[in-house]
Amino acid sequence: NWCCPPCRRVQSSRLGPTPPRLLSEEEYRLQGEVETQKALAELRSVCQSPEFSAWSTVSRIQSPKRFADFVAGASHVTPNEVSAHEREFGLASLSIDEQLFEEDDDDEEEEEENINYSYAG
């Protein structure tokens, strides 16, 4: 049975689908960068197409100059936005999050001890 390819397919279908391989943090970051650049290029392309209604779009956005710069090839984020993102989500924020979670764990352990003590009394 195992030497016959159709039998192997039937057998493997009984086992169910194999779970997808999870990405490493580096692969995840890289894939995010690549997909973001592709999506931004596609957005620029759509905005530059003849079917795109630039005037109706520009009339609805807060910063028409920034939008025009983006369509012409400028970055979609400002240096201030990059700095703010790094402060909130960068490596420094990871250590703060870890500290917060450690404090939460300590609080939960104290609450459990108090609950156990109150039941024992």
trRosetta pair geometry for C-beta under 8 A, 3 or more apart (Angstrom, degrees):
i j d omega theta_ij theta_ji phi_ij phi_ji
1 4 6.2 -66 -160 31 33 109
1 7 4.6 -150 -174 169 73 153
1 11 7.6 107 147 -52 113 132
2 7 6.8 -109 -84 104 22 122
2 8 6.5 69 -153 -80 53 92
2 11 7.7 -12 -104 0 70 164
3 7 7.9 36 58 51 42 129
4 7 4.1 69 80 8 105 114
4 8 6.9 -178 89 -14 54 82
5 8 5.5 -54 -148 33 36 113
5 9 6.6 37 156 -21 67 101
6 9 5.6 -51 -152 33 36 113
6 10 6.6 36 152 -18 66 103
7 10 5.7 -52 -150 36 35 111
7 11 6.2 35 152 -19 67 107
8 11 5.6 -55 -145 39 32 112
8 12 6.1 27 157 -16 67 107
9 12 5.9 -56 -142 39 28 105
9 13 6.3 30 156 -22 63 107
10 13 5.8 -56 -149 33 29 111
10 14 6.9 34 151 -24 61 102
11 14 5.8 -53 -159 26 33 114
11 15 7.1 31 148 -18 63 103
12 15 5.6 -51 -156 30 42 114
13 16 7.8 57 -179 -70 36 22
23 27 4.0 -136 -166 94 98 116
23 28 4.5 132 111 -61 129 80
23 31 6.6 -71 -136 4 160 140
24 27 4.6 94 49 8 77 103
24 28 6.9 -138 92 -7 39 88
25 28 5.6 -54 -147 36 31 115
25 29 6.3 31 155 -19 65 106
26 29 5.8 -53 -147 37 30 111
26 30 6.2 28 155 -16 64 109
27 30 5.7 -57 -144 41 29 111
27 31 6.1 30 157 -19 65 108
28 31 5.9 -55 -144 38 26 109
28 32 6.4 29 154 -21 61 107
29 32 5.7 -56 -151 34 29 114
29 33 6.5 28 153 -18 64 105
30 33 5.8 -54 -150 35 32 110
30 34 6.3 28 155 -16 66 107
31 34 5.8 -55 -144 39 32 110
31 35 6.0 25 160 -13 67 111
32 35 6.1 -59 -140 42 25 104
32 36 6.1 27 159 -21 63 111
33 36 5.8 -57 -145 36 26 111
33 37 6.4 24 158 -17 63 107
34 37 6.0 -58 -151 36 28 108
34 38 6.5 26 153 -17 64 107
35 38 5.6 -52 -146 37 34 112
35 39 6.2 33 155 -18 66 107
36 39 5.8 -57 -146 39 30 109
36 40 6.2 29 156 -18 66 107
37 40 5.8 -53 -144 38 30 110
37 41 6.3 32 155 -19 64 106
38 41 5.8 -56 -149 36 30 111
38 42 6.4 30 152 -18 64 107
39 42 5.6 -53 -147 37 33 112
39 43 6.3 36 152 -21 65 104
40 43 5.6 -50 -146 35 33 113
40 44 6.4 36 153 -20 64 102
40 76 5.9 -123 -126 -31 128 139
41 44 5.7 -51 -149 35 32 112
41 45 6.4 35 151 -22 63 106
42 45 5.5 -53 -149 34 32 115
42 46 6.5 32 153 -18 65 103
43 46 5.8 -53 -148 35 32 109
43 47 6.3 29 154 -17 65 108
44 47 5.7 -60 -147 40 30 110
44 48 6.2 20 157 -13 66 112
44 70 7.2 -138 -94 143 94 77
44 71 5.7 150 -138 -139 78 50
44 73 7.3 63 -140 -83 150 52
45 48 6.0 -64 -147 41 27 105
45 49 6.7 43 151 -43 63 98
46 49 5.7 -41 -153 6 34 118
46 52 6.0 122 152 -79 65 127
47 52 5.4 149 -142 -173 30 166
47 54 7.2 84 -172 -97 79 90
47 57 7.7 -118 -129 86 95 169
47 71 4.6 -115 117 -116 136 112
48 52 7.1 63 35 26 12 145
48 71 6.2 151 -63 -174 86 103
49 52 4.9 109 64 -15 79 103
52 57 7.4 -20 171 -12 94 141
53 56 4.3 9 133 28 121 114
53 57 6.2 139 96 -19 73 91
54 57 5.8 -66 -150 41 30 110
54 58 5.9 27 159 -19 70 111
55 58 5.8 -53 -138 38 30 109
55 59 6.2 32 160 -23 63 107
56 59 5.9 -53 -147 33 29 113
56 60 6.9 18 157 -12 60 111
57 60 6.1 -72 -158 39 31 104
57 61 6.5 17 158 -18 70 113
57 67 7.4 -168 132 169 108 154
58 61 6.2 -63 -141 33 32 105
58 64 4.5 56 -160 -126 96 114
58 67 6.5 -170 -107 79 76 144
58 68 7.6 31 -108 -56 120 96
61 64 6.0 132 77 -76 104 61
61 67 5.5 78 95 -45 160 145
63 66 3.8 22 127 21 122 119
63 67 6.3 148 98 -19 72 85
64 67 5.5 -56 -148 37 35 114
64 68 6.2 36 155 -20 69 105
65 68 5.7 -54 -148 36 31 111
65 69 6.4 34 152 -19 64 105
66 69 5.6 -52 -149 36 32 114
66 70 6.4 36 151 -23 64 103
66 74 8.0 -115 -159 89 57 137
67 70 5.6 -52 -151 32 32 114
67 71 6.5 31 153 -17 65 104
68 71 5.8 -52 -147 36 33 111
68 72 6.3 28 153 -15 64 110
69 72 5.7 -62 -149 42 30 110
69 74 3.8 -13 154 24 95 146
70 73 7.9 166 -178 31 26 10
70 74 5.5 -77 -82 66 38 87
70 75 7.6 -59 -108 96 76 24
70 76 5.4 63 -128 -99 119 69
75 78 7.5 145 95 -82 116 30
77 81 4.4 -123 -170 86 97 131
77 82 5.7 114 127 -55 125 82
77 85 7.7 -16 -169 -12 151 140
78 81 4.7 99 53 4 75 101
78 82 7.2 -135 97 -5 43 85
79 82 5.5 -51 -149 34 37 115
79 83 6.4 38 153 -19 67 103
80 83 5.7 -52 -149 36 33 112
80 84 6.3 33 153 -18 65 106
81 84 5.6 -52 -144 38 33 112
81 85 6.2 35 154 -21 65 106
82 85 5.7 -56 -149 36 29 112
82 86 6.4 30 153 -19 64 106
83 86 5.7 -54 -148 36 31 111
83 87 6.4 31 154 -20 65 104
84 87 5.7 -53 -149 34 32 112
84 88 6.3 18 157 -9 65 111
85 88 6.0 -64 -145 44 29 102
85 89 5.6 -31 177 33 69 111
85 90 7.4 101 123 -43 62 90
86 89 7.1 -75 -117 61 17 70
86 90 3.9 32 -170 -49 63 134
86 92 7.8 62 152 24 77 108
87 90 6.5 13 -53 17 13 115
87 92 7.0 -33 -141 67 46 129
87 93 7.1 95 150 -52 37 109
88 93 5.8 37 160 -76 27 152
89 93 5.6 -64 -113 46 13 152
90 93 5.7 109 55 8 53 98
90 94 7.7 -94 118 -10 41 91
91 94 5.5 -46 -156 21 42 118
91 95 7.3 36 154 -14 67 96
92 95 6.3 -55 -161 32 37 105
92 96 6.8 34 146 -15 67 107
93 96 5.4 -55 -150 39 42 114
93 97 6.1 46 151 -23 71 102
94 97 5.6 -51 -147 35 32 112
94 98 6.4 34 153 -20 64 104
95 98 5.5 -49 -147 34 35 114
95 99 6.5 37 152 -20 64 103
96 99 5.7 -54 -152 35 32 112
96 100 6.4 33 150 -20 65 105
97 100 5.6 -55 -149 36 33 112
97 101 6.3 29 155 -16 67 105
98 101 5.8 -55 -147 38 31 108
98 102 6.3 34 153 -21 65 105
99 102 5.7 -53 -147 35 31 113
99 103 6.5 32 154 -18 64 104
100 103 5.8 -55 -151 36 31 111
100 104 6.4 33 151 -19 65 105
101 104 5.4 -50 -146 36 35 114
101 105 6.3 39 153 -22 66 102
102 105 5.7 -51 -149 33 32 113
102 106 6.5 33 152 -19 63 104
103 106 5.7 -53 -151 35 33 112
103 107 6.4 35 151 -20 66 105
104 107 5.6 -54 -149 36 32 113
104 108 6.4 33 153 -20 66 105
105 108 5.7 -54 -148 35 31 112
105 109 6.5 32 154 -20 64 105
106 109 5.8 -54 -150 34 31 111
106 110 6.5 31 152 -18 64 105
107 110 5.8 -56 -151 36 32 111
107 111 6.4 32 152 -20 66 106
108 111 5.6 -53 -148 36 33 112
108 112 6.4 34 153 -20 65 104
109 112 5.7 -52 -148 35 32 112
109 113 6.4 33 152 -19 64 104
110 113 5.7 -54 -149 35 33 112
110 114 6.4 32 152 -18 66 105
111 114 5.7 -54 -149 37 32 111
111 115 6.3 32 153 -20 66 105
112 115 5.7 -52 -146 36 32 111
112 116 6.2 32 155 -17 65 106
113 116 5.8 -54 -146 39 30 110
113 117 6.2 32 154 -21 64 108
114 117 5.6 -55 -145 37 30 113
114 118 6.3 29 156 -20 64 106
115 118 5.9 -56 -148 35 30 109
115 119 6.6 26 154 -16 64 105
116 119 6.0 -58 -151 37 31 108
116 120 6.4 30 154 -21 66 108
117 120 5.8 -56 -147 34 31 111
117 121 6.6 25 157 -19 64 108
118 121 6.1 -57 -148 33 31 108
